[in-house]
Amino acid sequence: MEKKILELSCLSTKKFFVFDLDGVLINSTEMGFVKINQILSYLGLENVSEEFLRPHWGKRLSELYGLVCDEVGANDEQRQEVLDLEPIISADLPYEFSRELFESLTNLRLFGFYIGLITSRTDNSLKLIAKQVGLNLEIFDQLQTVNHFYHHKPDGRVFGPFINWAAARKISPIEMVYIGDTIENDYAATQDCDPKLDFIGVVSGATTGSEFLNAGIPPCRIVEFAHLPSFLHHIIRQKVEA
């Protein structure tokens, strides 16, 4: 227990916390799996399994749906219909951004941490879901969608603008940490980055705690989605008590 507390206290020395959106700040993973099959069913196409989707979760929406359409043998017309239906179906899903998580992000900033957001969503998709769940995007010091940069996860260069932004404030990569929910895209991107970034894995449906452990992520860097607010508040307390 003392070792875990010590390892977790190291996070209080970080200065810049960068978050993924889906599966981290918004628990959208399971609903996302359902949404995809709702769209496929509406078009008379076969459903895909969660086992098929999980390795691709976190990819850009166009890339993810392209893989789905390949899997079910969709024709060109159906491929376009899938993309057209996606925002319509998404608008009716009960996504939530919890008050507890909002308070933890606010408190991170209050106690001198910077916070950022990297998402595989487009500008328009991010604005729509932010409005849908009541997430004020101005809370983030730095924000990046797929429209902002030509490198995307799992390419480690996706963090380039954040590293440059941090460097201008005398924050080194070792003082940064990325919080994501997948191994194949989020964790892989931190390991592909030069230098590598610290990583916290959030268990929300895309990746299990055991899978994070098997990938080499320490237990103190793995957190259940529901426990993320208290996890962040513990980091703040460690900084205050240091």
Buried (B, 14 or more C-beta within 10 A) or exposed (E): EEEEEEEBBBBBEBBBBBBBBBBBBBBBBEBBBBBBBBBBEEBEBEBBEBEBBBBBBBBBBEEBBBBBBEBBEBEEEBBEBBBEBBBEBBEEBEBBBBEBBBBBBEBBBEBEBBBBBBBBBBEEBBEBBBEBBEBEEEBBBBBBBBEBBEEBBBBBBBBBBBBEBBEEEEBEBEBBBBBBBBBBBBBBBBBBBEEEBBBBBBBBBBBEBEBBBEBEBBEBBBBEBBEBBEBBBBBBBBBEEE
